[in-house]
């Protein structure tokens, strides 16, 4: 179930990056940056980064080019903790 969450949040992040890029081209309603970054905080940074590369979207925004790689590192630790691969000692 935990692995399913990780997969779904990243697929959702990737799809929303593509949708936002398409909406930007068509001058339609856009997904807010706050929501895209929020999904990354919740574990979807890999999907967001992949979406940035594949769709060439938000690559000029410093809020994305700096924040998403940092969130990806945070997400990796989160994934390892969620999947009980990483055990951090409590002091």
C-alpha positions in Angstrom: 0.0 0.0 0.0 2.9 2.4 0.8 4.6 1.7 -2.5 1.3 2.3 -4.3 1.1 5.8 -2.7 4.6 6.6 -3.9 3.8 5.5 -7.4 0.4 7.3 -7.6 1.7 10.6 -6.3 4.5 10.6 -8.8 2.3 9.6 -11.7 -0.1 12.4 -10.7 2.7 14.9 -10.4 4.0 14.0 -13.9 0.5 14.1 -15.5 -0.3 17.5 -13.9 3.0 18.9 -15.2 2.0 17.8 -18.7 -1.5 19.1 -18.3 -0.2 22.5 -17.1 2.2 22.7 -20.0 -0.6 21.9 -22.5 -2.8 24.5 -20.8 -0.1 27.1 -21.0 0.2 26.5 -24.8 -3.5 26.7 -25.2 -3.9 29.7 -22.9 -6.4 27.7 -20.8 -6.9 27.4 -17.0 -3.6 26.6 -15.3 -2.6 24.6 -12.3 -1.1 26.8 -9.6 2.6 26.6 -8.8 1.6 26.2 -5.2 -0.3 23.0 -6.0 2.5 21.6 -8.2 5.1 22.3 -5.5 2.7 20.9 -2.8 2.5 17.6 -4.6 6.3 17.5 -4.7 6.4 18.1 -1.0 4.0 15.2 -0.4 6.2 12.8 -2.3 5.8 13.6 -6.0 9.1 15.4 -6.6 10.4 12.6 -8.9 7.2 12.9 -11.1 7.5 16.7 -11.1 11.2 16.6 -12.1 10.5 14.1 -14.8 7.6 16.3 -16.1 9.9 19.3 -16.1 12.4 17.4 -18.3 9.9 15.6 -20.6 7.6 18.5 -21.2 10.3 21.2 -20.9 8.0 23.0 -18.4 8.9 25.3 -15.5 12.6 24.9 -16.4 13.1 28.7 -16.2 11.4 29.2 -12.9 14.0 29.3 -10.1 11.3 28.2 -7.6 11.2 24.9 -9.5 14.8 24.5 -10.7 16.2 24.9 -7.2 13.3 23.5 -5.1 12.4 20.3 -6.9 15.9 18.7 -6.8 16.1 19.5 -3.1 12.6 18.1 -2.6 13.7 15.0 -4.5 16.5 14.3 -2.0 14.0 14.9 0.8 11.5 12.5 -1.0 14.1 9.8 -1.3 14.6 9.8 2.4 10.8 9.9 2.8 10.4 6.9 0.5 13.1 4.9 2.3 11.5 5.7 5.7 8.0 4.9 4.4 9.2 1.5 3.0 11.0 0.8 6.3 14.4 0.6 4.4 15.9 3.4 6.4 15.8 3.4 10.2 16.9 6.6 11.9 18.0 6.3 15.5 15.9 8.3 18.0 17.8 10.1 20.7 
